[in-house]
Amino acid sequence: MSGTVLLLLIVALVIYVISIYNKLVTLKNRFKNAFAQIEVQLKRRYDLIPNLVETAKGYLQHERETLEAVVAARNEAAAALQALKGTDLAAADISKLSSAESALQGALGKLNVTVEAYPDLKASENMQQLSEELTTTENRIAFARQGYNDAVMAYNTYRQSFPPVFFAPKFGHPDDAQLLEFDDSPQIQAAPKVQFS
């Protein structure tokens, strides 16, 4: 009888450990999927920015430095995002993306200030359409980032709780996942206003 009870306890313990492993994998896959949603929206923004710059070029001939700064920041952010492909979204890589995105936000903000001084550009139908698409994309990025950060928090909370904290490193989950936060957090709270109306 005691041998049967011991065997049942061992089987129950093995099932419990397997459930910990499966939940860690599930939660990790959720935050990776949430990051993929951010990636889609960031790529959309990166595709919109060259069109925005090209539209503004004709009007902003004396503002070449501002336009070049936007393009350079966009390229840096796109490269940081590309560097994350196929990785486990390590904290250092997420930090690089956060910094690059912050620089891009700053460059877009400077472009917005510059555009304000050009009424013809503000009135351009193409510029208005691009700015509306960019604003919509910024809202989508914020929503996707919130979903990612929520998934990361769920993963980290479970990973740090007892008893998963003991098993996580052995199951290939040695570190917490990194939240996606931008350096200029107050600026990012509101979508950048590249508004031309």
SENUKOL-535013 format. One record per residue: x, y, z of N, C-alpha, C, O in turn; residue in one letter. Coordinates in pm, whole numbers. Each point is the difference from the previous one (the first is absolute). Last residue first. Layout:
# SENUKOL-535013
+--------+--------+--------+--------+--------+--------+--------+--------+--------+--------+--------+--------+----+
|    n.x |    n.y |    n.z |   ca.x |   ca.y |   ca.z |    c.x |    c.y |    c.z |    o.x |    o.y |    o.z | aa |
+--------+--------+--------+--------+--------+--------+--------+--------+--------+--------+--------+--------+----+
|      X |      Y |      Z |      X |      Y |      Z |      X |      Y |      Z |      X |      Y |      Z |  A |
...
+--------+--------+--------+--------+--------+--------+--------+--------+--------+--------+--------+--------+----+
***
This chain:
# SENUKOL-535013
+--------+--------+--------+--------+--------+--------+--------+--------+--------+--------+--------+--------+----+
|    n.x |    n.y |    n.z |   ca.x |   ca.y |   ca.z |    c.x |    c.y |    c.z |    o.x |    o.y |    o.z | aa |
+--------+--------+--------+--------+--------+--------+--------+--------+--------+--------+--------+--------+----+
|   -298 |   6980 |  -4029 |   -126 |     62 |    -35 |    -27 |    122 |     86 |   -103 |     65 |    -16 |  S |
|    461 |   -436 |      8 |     17 |    108 |    -95 |   -131 |     62 |    -41 |    -19 |     33 |   -117 |  F |
|    313 |   -364 |    505 |   -133 |     38 |    -49 |     13 |    125 |    -86 |     64 |     97 |     41 |  Q |
|    197 |   -442 |    258 |     48 |     42 |   -131 |   -128 |     34 |    -75 |    -40 |    -70 |    -93 |  V |
|    151 |    -50 |    605 |    -97 |     74 |    -80 |     68 |     52 |   -125 |     52 |    111 |     -4 |  K |
|     23 |   -555 |    349 |     58 |    121 |    -54 |    -99 |     68 |    -94 |    -68 |    -65 |    -79 |  P |
|   -111 |   -216 |    493 |     51 |    -27 |   -134 |     60 |    128 |    -56 |    -53 |    108 |     25 |  A |
|     51 |   -188 |    498 |    -91 |     50 |   -104 |     64 |    -30 |   -134 |    121 |     15 |    -17 |  A |
|    114 |   -169 |    373 |   -135 |    -16 |     55 |   -105 |     48 |    -99 |   -109 |    -57 |     -7 |  Q |
|    588 |    101 |    -50 |    -65 |   -112 |    -66 |   -142 |    -22 |     53 |    -79 |    -70 |    -63 |  I |
|    369 |    405 |    244 |    -31 |     35 |   -138 |    -80 |   -112 |    -67 |    -87 |     27 |    -83 |  Q |
|    248 |    -91 |    526 |   -108 |    100 |     -5 |    -40 |     35 |   -142 |   -118 |     22 |    -28 |  P |
|    484 |   -337 |     86 |   -133 |    -48 |     37 |   -108 |    108 |      0 |   -110 |    -27 |    -50 |  S |
|    590 |    -53 |   -148 |    -74 |    124 |     20 |   -145 |    -33 |     32 |    -91 |     39 |    -73 |  D |
|    383 |   -401 |      5 |     76 |     93 |     84 |    -78 |    127 |     31 |      4 |     50 |    113 |  D |
|   -263 |   -514 |   -210 |     77 |     96 |    -76 |     64 |    100 |     95 |    -57 |     34 |    104 |  F |
|   -101 |   -578 |    -68 |    -23 |    136 |     48 |     90 |     92 |    -78 |    112 |    -35 |    -37 |  E |
|   -271 |   -500 |     77 |     36 |     94 |   -105 |    -42 |    139 |     45 |   -116 |     39 |    -10 |  L |
|    268 |   -489 |    315 |   -109 |     86 |    -44 |     50 |     91 |   -112 |    119 |     33 |     -4 |  L |
|     96 |   -521 |    119 |     18 |    145 |     11 |   -124 |     73 |    -51 |    -48 |    -27 |   -110 |  Q |
|    124 |   -484 |    356 |    -16 |     68 |   -128 |      6 |    150 |     24 |    -31 |     48 |    110 |  A |
|    289 |   -405 |    212 |   -129 |     64 |    -23 |     -2 |     60 |   -140 |    105 |     31 |    -56 |  D |
|    215 |   -456 |    146 |    -15 |    143 |     27 |   -144 |     46 |    -20 |    -80 |    -63 |    -70 |  D |
|    233 |   -402 |      9 |     84 |     51 |    108 |    -27 |    144 |     40 |     26 |     39 |    114 |  P |
|   -232 |   -464 |   -373 |    -58 |    132 |     23 |     77 |     69 |    113 |    -55 |     27 |    106 |  H |
|    100 |   -499 |   -262 |     41 |     92 |   -106 |    -62 |    138 |      9 |    -10 |     71 |   -101 |  G |
|    -30 |   -450 |    417 |    -83 |    -21 |   -120 |     33 |     98 |   -112 |    -75 |     11 |    -97 |  F |
|    283 |      9 |    529 |     28 |   -136 |    -49 |    -75 |    -30 |   -129 |     41 |    -85 |    -79 |  K |
|   -116 |    497 |    309 |    135 |     -5 |    -58 |     35 |   -138 |    -59 |     69 |     -9 |   -101 |  P |
|   -500 |     53 |    318 |     15 |     81 |   -121 |    141 |     -5 |    -58 |     15 |    -25 |   -119 |  A |
|   -174 |   -175 |    549 |      5 |    -83 |   -120 |     32 |     80 |   -127 |     57 |    -55 |    -94 |  F |
|   -107 |    257 |    532 |    105 |   -102 |     11 |     17 |    -79 |   -129 |    110 |    -44 |    -33 |  F |
|   -451 |    374 |     75 |    128 |     68 |      8 |    116 |   -101 |     10 |    111 |     29 |    -45 |  V |
|   -582 |   -162 |     58 |     63 |     12 |   -131 |    138 |     68 |      3 |     82 |    -26 |    -88 |  P |
|   -407 |    -78 |    473 |    131 |    -58 |    -19 |     62 |     18 |   -140 |    113 |    -44 |    -20 |  P |
|   -291 |    432 |    210 |     42 |   -128 |     57 |    -98 |   -109 |    -42 |   -120 |     23 |     13 |  F |
|    248 |    445 |   -298 |    -80 |    -53 |    111 |     53 |   -136 |     44 |     80 |    -64 |    -69 |  S |
|     79 |    335 |   -308 |     57 |     39 |    128 |    -74 |    -60 |    120 |     46 |     10 |    113 |  Q |
|   -190 |    -80 |   -569 |    137 |    -48 |      8 |     62 |     28 |    137 |     81 |    -79 |     49 |  R |
|   -512 |    253 |   -153 |     -4 |   -145 |     17 |    140 |    -56 |     21 |     21 |    -84 |     88 |  Y |
|    -51 |    540 |   -176 |    -67 |    -29 |    127 |     -3 |   -150 |     25 |     30 |    -46 |    110 |  T |
|    136 |    200 |   -526 |     92 |     28 |    111 |    -61 |    -34 |    135 |     67 |    -55 |     87 |  N |
|   -343 |     13 |   -473 |    111 |    -96 |     -4 |     92 |     19 |    120 |     33 |    -96 |     70 |  Y |
|   -376 |    408 |   -126 |    -58 |   -129 |     37 |    110 |   -108 |      4 |      4 |    -82 |     92 |  A |
|    118 |    509 |   -247 |    -26 |      2 |    144 |    -58 |   -134 |     47 |     38 |    -49 |    106 |  M |
|     29 |    111 |   -565 |    128 |    -10 |     69 |    -22 |     -4 |    151 |     64 |    -78 |     71 |  V |
|   -437 |    159 |   -338 |     43 |   -140 |    -15 |    134 |    -23 |     71 |     20 |   -105 |     61 |  A |
|   -184 |    545 |    -75 |    -88 |    -83 |     82 |     41 |   -146 |     -5 |      1 |    -69 |    102 |  D |
|    222 |    370 |   -385 |     41 |     20 |    139 |    -88 |    -79 |     97 |     49 |    -49 |    101 |  N |
|   -167 |     40 |   -559 |    130 |    -65 |     22 |     41 |     11 |    146 |     38 |    -99 |     63 |  Y |
|   -423 |    331 |   -195 |    -23 |   -144 |     -1 |    128 |    -79 |     26 |      0 |    -98 |     75 |  G |
|     35 |    563 |   -125 |    -69 |    -31 |    125 |    -26 |   -150 |      9 |     19 |    -59 |    106 |  Q |
|    157 |    217 |   -504 |    102 |      4 |    105 |    -62 |    -30 |    136 |     62 |    -67 |     82 |  R |
|   -347 |    108 |   -453 |     78 |   -124 |     -9 |    107 |     -5 |    109 |     27 |   -107 |     55 |  A |
|   -280 |    502 |    -91 |    -87 |   -110 |     41 |     77 |   -133 |      0 |    -11 |    -79 |     94 |  F |
|    232 |    461 |   -256 |    -24 |     14 |    144 |    -85 |   -116 |     52 |     28 |    -54 |    107 |  A |
|     39 |     80 |   -569 |    125 |    -36 |     68 |    -19 |      6 |    151 |     42 |    -90 |     72 |  I |
|   -394 |    241 |   -340 |     11 |   -146 |     -6 |    126 |    -48 |     71 |     -2 |   -102 |     69 |  R |
|    -59 |    563 |   -114 |   -100 |    -54 |     93 |      7 |   -152 |      3 |    -10 |    -61 |    106 |  N |
|    276 |    280 |   -419 |     51 |     26 |    135 |    -96 |    -56 |    105 |     42 |    -56 |    101 |  E |
|   -180 |     44 |   -550 |    104 |   -100 |     27 |     57 |     17 |    140 |     24 |    -98 |     70 |  T |
|   -328 |    418 |   -223 |    -68 |   -128 |     21 |    100 |   -109 |     35 |    -24 |    -82 |     90 |  T |
|    199 |    496 |   -212 |    -66 |     10 |    130 |    -73 |   -130 |     34 |      6 |    -47 |    113 |  T |
|    188 |     82 |   -539 |    103 |     -8 |    102 |    -61 |      6 |    140 |     42 |    -73 |     90 |  L |
|   -324 |    134 |   -459 |     45 |   -139 |      6 |    105 |    -18 |    109 |      1 |   -101 |     70 |  E |
|   -145 |    537 |   -155 |   -110 |    -77 |     59 |     39 |   -148 |     14 |    -28 |    -63 |    101 |  E |
|    324 |    351 |   -323 |      0 |     27 |    144 |   -111 |    -77 |     71 |     18 |    -46 |    112 |  S |
|     10 |     19 |   -582 |    113 |    -68 |     63 |      0 |     23 |    151 |     29 |    -92 |     76 |  L |
|   -351 |    324 |   -329 |    -28 |   -143 |      0 |    112 |    -78 |     70 |    -27 |    -89 |     80 |  Q |
|     87 |    550 |   -142 |   -106 |    -24 |     98 |    -32 |   -149 |     10 |    -20 |    -53 |    109 |  Q |
|    322 |    193 |   -438 |     60 |     11 |    133 |   -104 |    -27 |    108 |     30 |    -64 |    101 |  M |
|   -177 |     77 |   -546 |     85 |   -117 |     19 |     62 |      2 |    140 |      7 |   -104 |     66 |  N |
|   -255 |    480 |   -203 |    -88 |   -115 |     24 |     80 |   -126 |     28 |    -36 |    -79 |     87 |  E |
|    197 |    589 |     22 |     13 |   -105 |   -102 |    -85 |   -122 |     37 |      8 |    -52 |    111 |  S |
|     71 |    455 |    162 |   -125 |     -8 |    -76 |      3 |   -112 |   -105 |   -104 |    -33 |    -56 |  A |
|    485 |    141 |    327 |   -107 |    -42 |     91 |   -130 |    -23 |    -76 |    -80 |    -86 |     36 |  K |
|    441 |    267 |   -271 |     23 |   -141 |     29 |   -110 |    -54 |     91 |    -50 |   -111 |    -21 |  L |
|     51 |    567 |    -72 |    -31 |    -74 |   -124 |     16 |   -150 |     22 |    -79 |    -80 |    -51 |  D |
|    200 |    384 |    404 |   -145 |    -17 |    -18 |    -38 |    -79 |   -125 |    -98 |    -75 |      1 |  P |
|    535 |     99 |    324 |    -25 |     -5 |   -144 |   -148 |    -27 |    -26 |    -41 |   -116 |     -9 |  Y |
|    256 |    120 |    448 |     40 |    128 |    -59 |    -29 |      6 |   -151 |     26 |    103 |    -62 |  A |
|    -99 |   -498 |    330 |    -94 |    104 |     44 |     31 |    135 |    -66 |    -90 |     82 |    -19 |  E |
|    377 |   -462 |    -26 |   -111 |      4 |    -96 |   -100 |    109 |     36 |    -64 |     57 |    -88 |  V |
|    427 |   -149 |    382 |     46 |     64 |   -123 |   -115 |     18 |    -98 |    -12 |    105 |    -63 |  T |
|    -67 |   -343 |    459 |     21 |    142 |     31 |     41 |     76 |   -126 |    -46 |    111 |    -25 |  V |
|      9 |   -576 |    -12 |   -131 |     60 |     21 |     12 |    150 |     26 |    -74 |     80 |    -57 |  N |
|    465 |   -336 |     32 |    -60 |     17 |   -133 |   -136 |     68 |     13 |    -33 |     88 |    -80 |  L |
|    247 |   -209 |    474 |     67 |    115 |    -62 |    -55 |     27 |   -139 |    -16 |    115 |    -40 |  K |
|   -142 |   -498 |    261 |    -47 |    119 |     69 |     62 |    126 |    -58 |    -69 |    101 |    -18 |  G |
|    220 |   -518 |   -133 |   -134 |     29 |    -54 |    -59 |    125 |     66 |    -70 |     77 |    -65 |  L |
|    480 |   -231 |    231 |     18 |     52 |   -135 |   -135 |     33 |    -64 |    -13 |    102 |    -68 |  A |
|     10 |   -309 |    492 |     55 |    135 |      8 |     15 |     63 |   -137 |    -32 |    118 |    -18 |  G |
|    -99 |   -568 |     43 |   -107 |     86 |     50 |     46 |    145 |      7 |    -74 |     92 |    -38 |  Q |
|    395 |   -414 |    -68 |    -92 |     21 |   -111 |   -115 |     91 |     41 |    -40 |     88 |    -76 |  L |
|    341 |   -223 |    407 |     66 |     93 |    -92 |    -91 |     31 |   -119 |     -7 |    115 |    -45 |  A |
|   -140 |   -442 |    342 |     -3 |    131 |     66 |     64 |    106 |    -89 |    -52 |    111 |    -11 |  S |
|     74 |   -558 |   -126 |   -137 |     52 |    -14 |    -13 |    137 |     64 |    -72 |     86 |    -51 |  E |
|    478 |   -314 |    105 |    -17 |     39 |   -141 |   -139 |     58 |    -24 |    -14 |     98 |    -73 |  A |
|    106 |   -275 |    499 |     78 |    122 |    -23 |    -17 |     50 |   -143 |    -15 |    120 |    -23 |  S |
|   -188 |   -531 |    135 |    -63 |    110 |     74 |     73 |    132 |    -24 |    -64 |    103 |    -23 |  S |
|    253 |   -497 |   -150 |   -119 |     38 |    -76 |    -69 |    118 |     69 |    -44 |     94 |    -67 |  L |
|    404 |   -280 |    293 |     47 |     67 |   -123 |   -118 |     47 |    -84 |      2 |    111 |    -54 |  K |
|    -97 |   -368 |    435 |     46 |    135 |     37 |     49 |     77 |   -122 |    -25 |    120 |    -12 |  S |
|    -91 |   -571 |    -40 |   -122 |     79 |     18 |     38 |    144 |     38 |    -65 |     94 |    -44 |  I |
|    415 |   -400 |     15 |    -55 |     26 |   -133 |   -126 |     85 |      8 |    -21 |     89 |    -82 |  D |
|    223 |   -234 |    484 |     88 |     96 |    -69 |    -55 |     37 |   -137 |      7 |    115 |    -41 |  A |
|   -233 |   -451 |    297 |    -15 |    134 |     57 |     85 |    104 |    -73 |    -47 |    111 |    -25 |  A |
|   -116 |   -545 |   -246 |     82 |     27 |    118 |    -13 |    145 |     42 |    -30 |     88 |    -81 |  A |
|   -204 |   -415 |   -253 |    -40 |    132 |     49 |     73 |     33 |    130 |    -62 |     32 |    102 |  L |
|    147 |   -415 |   -385 |    -91 |    -23 |    113 |    -44 |    130 |     63 |    -50 |      1 |    113 |  D |
|    182 |    -63 |   -648 |     62 |      0 |    132 |   -105 |    -32 |    106 |   -119 |    -11 |    -30 |  T |
|     49 |     70 |   -459 |     56 |   -130 |     36 |     69 |     -3 |    136 |     64 |   -100 |     33 |  G |
|   -130 |    576 |   -218 |    -55 |   -118 |    -68 |     73 |   -126 |     43 |    123 |     -6 |     -1 |  K |
|    -11 |    467 |    130 |    -76 |    -83 |     93 |    -56 |   -126 |    -64 |    -46 |    -91 |     70 |  L |
|    281 |    440 |   -309 |     94 |    -75 |     84 |    -71 |    -92 |     98 |     60 |    -96 |     49 |  A |
|   -306 |    401 |   -321 |     49 |   -113 |    -79 |     94 |    -87 |     82 |      2 |   -122 |    -16 |  Q |
|   -153 |    526 |    206 |   -110 |    -98 |     -9 |     45 |   -125 |    -74 |    -30 |   -112 |     41 |  L |
|    329 |    469 |    -24 |    -15 |    -57 |    135 |   -111 |   -105 |      2 |     13 |   -104 |     64 |  A |
|     49 |    348 |   -461 |    112 |    -92 |     21 |     -9 |    -67 |    137 |     28 |   -119 |     14 |  A |
|   -339 |    456 |   -117 |    -26 |   -118 |    -82 |    109 |   -105 |     18 |    -28 |   -119 |      5 |  A |
|     88 |    535 |    203 |   -107 |    -75 |     66 |    -33 |   -128 |    -78 |    -21 |   -105 |     60 |  A |
|    332 |    400 |   -250 |     56 |    -58 |    122 |   -105 |    -85 |     73 |     30 |   -109 |     48 |  E |
|   -165 |    354 |   -427 |     88 |   -111 |    -40 |     60 |    -69 |    122 |     13 |   -123 |      2 |  N |
|   -273 |    511 |     69 |    -86 |   -108 |    -51 |     85 |   -122 |    -33 |    -35 |   -113 |     35 |  R |
|    258 |    505 |     83 |    -64 |    -60 |    118 |    -88 |   -117 |    -41 |     -4 |   -102 |     69 |  A |
|    201 |    353 |   -415 |    103 |    -73 |     75 |    -60 |    -70 |    122 |     33 |   -115 |     28 |  A |
|   -316 |    395 |   -281 |     36 |   -120 |    -78 |    103 |    -83 |     76 |    -11 |   -122 |      7 |  V |
|   -108 |    536 |    178 |   -115 |    -91 |      5 |     35 |   -131 |    -71 |    -28 |   -108 |     51 |  V |
|    343 |    453 |    -73 |     -6 |    -54 |    136 |   -115 |    -99 |     14 |     15 |   -103 |     66 |  A |
|     31 |    345 |   -467 |    103 |   -103 |     10 |      0 |    -65 |    138 |     25 |   -120 |     13 |  E |
|   -312 |    486 |    -86 |    -45 |   -117 |    -77 |    101 |   -115 |     10 |    -38 |   -116 |     14 |  L |
|    154 |    527 |    183 |   -113 |    -60 |     72 |    -48 |   -126 |    -70 |    -25 |   -102 |     64 |  T |
|    359 |    360 |   -276 |     53 |    -65 |    119 |   -111 |    -71 |     79 |     20 |   -111 |     50 |  E |
|   -130 |    384 |   -430 |     59 |   -130 |    -37 |     49 |    -77 |    124 |    -17 |   -122 |      7 |  R |
|   -243 |    555 |   -113 |     -3 |    -77 |    125 |     57 |   -140 |    -22 |    -47 |    -97 |     59 |  E |
|    -43 |    437 |   -395 |     99 |     61 |     90 |     10 |    -77 |    132 |     75 |     40 |     89 |  H |
|   -388 |   -169 |   -428 |    133 |     -5 |    -62 |    107 |     57 |     92 |    116 |    -41 |     -7 |  Q |
|   -623 |    -98 |     35 |    100 |     26 |    104 |    143 |     -4 |    -53 |     87 |    -63 |     60 |  L |
|   -480 |    -25 |   -329 |    -34 |    120 |     75 |    112 |     42 |     95 |     19 |    119 |     27 |  Y |
|     13 |   -516 |   -293 |    -23 |    111 |    -92 |    -26 |    131 |     72 |     37 |    107 |    -49 |  G |
|     10 |   -517 |    300 |    123 |     48 |    -62 |    -21 |    123 |    -87 |     77 |     96 |      8 |  K |
|   -422 |   -372 |    223 |     45 |    125 |     61 |    120 |     61 |    -71 |     23 |    120 |     10 |  A |
|   -202 |   -542 |   -144 |   -103 |    102 |    -20 |     48 |    135 |     52 |    -25 |    104 |    -62 |  T |
|    299 |   -473 |    142 |      0 |     32 |   -144 |   -103 |    108 |    -30 |     27 |     90 |    -80 |  E |
|    -11 |   -263 |    517 |    118 |     81 |    -28 |      2 |     42 |   -147 |     30 |    116 |    -30 |  V |
|   -369 |   -410 |    161 |    -18 |    127 |     69 |    115 |     95 |    -33 |    -22 |    117 |    -32 |  L |
|     55 |   -558 |   -115 |   -102 |     72 |    -78 |    -24 |    139 |     59 |    -15 |     97 |    -74 |  N |
|    305 |   -389 |    308 |     61 |     50 |   -125 |   -101 |     75 |    -88 |     37 |     98 |    -65 |  P |
|   -211 |   -292 |    469 |     91 |    113 |     21 |     69 |     46 |   -129 |      5 |    120 |    -24 |  I |
|   -299 |   -515 |     66 |    -66 |    130 |    -19 |     98 |    117 |      4 |    -18 |     99 |    -71 |  L |
|    159 |   -551 |    160 |    -36 |     16 |   -141 |    -65 |    135 |    -29 |     16 |     54 |   -109 |  D |
|     90 |   -172 |    552 |    125 |     18 |    -73 |    -26 |     15 |   -150 |     73 |     71 |    -69 |  Y |
|   -439 |   -171 |    350 |     48 |    136 |     21 |    126 |     26 |    -79 |     14 |    106 |    -62 |  R |
|   -177 |   -539 |     55 |    -94 |     87 |    -71 |     44 |    146 |     15 |     -1 |     76 |    -97 |  R |
|    234 |   -395 |    340 |     34 |     -9 |   -142 |    -91 |     90 |    -82 |     45 |     63 |    -96 |  K |
|   -142 |   -104 |    549 |    123 |     77 |    -18 |     42 |     -2 |   -147 |     43 |    102 |    -54 |  L |
|   -411 |   -368 |    178 |    -33 |    143 |      2 |    123 |     87 |    -18 |     -7 |    104 |    -65 |  Q |
|     66 |   -574 |     91 |    -83 |     32 |   -117 |    -29 |    150 |     -6 |     12 |     61 |   -106 |  V |
|    210 |   -226 |    488 |     87 |      0 |   -117 |    -77 |     37 |   -127 |     49 |     77 |    -82 |  E |
|   -282 |   -148 |    486 |     71 |    129 |      1 |     84 |     13 |   -126 |      3 |    105 |    -64 |  I |
|   -204 |   -514 |    129 |   -103 |     99 |    -33 |     60 |    141 |      0 |    -35 |     83 |    -85 |  Q |
|    303 |   -442 |    224 |    -20 |     -7 |   -145 |   -106 |    101 |    -45 |     10 |     54 |   -110 |  A |
|     65 |   -114 |    570 |    105 |     80 |    -62 |    -13 |     -1 |   -152 |     28 |    101 |    -65 |  F |
|   -319 |   -371 |    306 |    -34 |    140 |     23 |    107 |     92 |    -60 |    -32 |    106 |    -53 |  A |
|    113 |   -566 |     49 |   -104 |     33 |    -96 |    -41 |    147 |     14 |    -23 |     69 |   -100 |  N |
|    322 |   -233 |    414 |     66 |      6 |   -131 |   -101 |     34 |   -110 |     31 |     77 |    -91 |  K |
|   -189 |   -147 |    526 |     66 |    129 |    -11 |     79 |     12 |   -129 |     17 |    111 |    -51 |  F |
|   -246 |   -517 |    126 |    -95 |    112 |     -3 |     72 |    133 |    -11 |    -39 |     85 |    -80 |  R |
|    290 |   -482 |    139 |    -51 |     11 |   -137 |   -100 |    115 |    -12 |     -8 |     65 |   -105 |  N |
|    169 |   -165 |    532 |    109 |     54 |    -83 |    -47 |     17 |   -144 |     31 |    101 |    -64 |  K |
|   -325 |   -308 |    364 |     12 |    143 |     30 |    111 |     65 |    -82 |    -13 |    115 |    -42 |  L |
|    -46 |   -585 |      2 |   -118 |     72 |    -48 |     13 |    149 |     20 |    -25 |     78 |    -91 |  T |
|    359 |   -358 |    271 |      7 |      4 |   -147 |   -117 |     79 |    -56 |     19 |     81 |    -90 |  V |
|    -21 |   -158 |    551 |    111 |     89 |    -35 |     11 |     15 |   -152 |     17 |    111 |    -51 |  L |
|   -325 |   -424 |    212 |    -48 |    136 |     21 |    109 |    102 |    -31 |    -29 |    104 |    -58 |  K |
|    137 |   -564 |     35 |    -94 |     37 |   -105 |    -50 |    144 |     16 |    -16 |     72 |    -99 |  N |
|    295 |   -255 |    438 |     73 |     16 |   -125 |    -93 |     50 |   -111 |     33 |     95 |    -71 |  Y |
|   -232 |   -207 |    476 |     81 |    121 |     16 |     76 |     28 |   -130 |      1 |    113 |    -50 |  I |
|   -239 |   -514 |     75 |    -91 |    114 |    -16 |     73 |    133 |     17 |    -34 |     97 |    -67 |  S |
|    273 |   -494 |    145 |    -30 |     12 |   -143 |    -94 |    119 |    -24 |     16 |     73 |    -98 |  I |
|     71 |   -187 |    540 |    120 |     59 |    -60 |    -20 |     19 |   -151 |     42 |    101 |    -55 |  V |
|   -384 |   -324 |    287 |      5 |    139 |     42 |    121 |     71 |    -63 |    -12 |    113 |    -47 |  Y |
|    -35 |   -575 |    -20 |   -103 |     72 |    -75 |      3 |    148 |     35 |    -16 |     85 |    -87 |  I |
|    298 |   -365 |    333 |     47 |      8 |   -140 |   -101 |     78 |    -84 |     39 |     83 |    -82 |  V |
|   -163 |   -175 |    524 |    110 |     97 |     -3 |     52 |     19 |   -143 |     25 |    112 |    -42 |  L |
|   -348 |   -446 |    116 |    -60 |    133 |     18 |    107 |    109 |     -7 |    -23 |    105 |    -60 |  A |
|    170 |   -550 |     53 |    -70 |     31 |   -125 |    -62 |    139 |      7 |      7 |     77 |    -96 |  V |
|    189 |   -239 |    487 |    104 |     25 |   -100 |    -64 |     39 |   -133 |     44 |     95 |    -65 |  I |
|   -333 |   -229 |    409 |     62 |    128 |     33 |    107 |     39 |   -103 |     10 |    115 |    -40 |  L |
|   -208 |   -541 |      7 |    -96 |    104 |    -37 |     55 |    140 |     28 |    -20 |     92 |    -78 |  L |
|    277 |   -461 |    219 |     -2 |      6 |   -147 |    -96 |    109 |    -48 |     31 |     74 |    -93 |  L |
|    -22 |   -166 |    551 |    125 |     62 |    -40 |      6 |     16 |   -151 |     41 |    104 |    -51 |  L |
|   -401 |   -342 |    225 |    -13 |    142 |     36 |    125 |     76 |    -43 |     -9 |    110 |    -54 |  V |
|     16 |   -573 |      4 |    -95 |     59 |    -96 |    -15 |    149 |     26 |     -4 |     80 |    -93 |  T |
|    262 |   -330 |    393 |     70 |      7 |   -128 |    -88 |     64 |   -106 |     49 |     76 |    -84 |  G |
|   -228 |   -173 |    509 |     85 |    118 |      7 |     81 |     17 |   -129 |     33 |    112 |    -36 |  S |
|   -307 |   -495 |     71 |    -82 |    119 |      0 |     87 |    125 |      0 |    -25 |     93 |    -77 |  M |
+--------+--------+--------+--------+--------+--------+--------+--------+--------+--------+--------+--------+----+
***
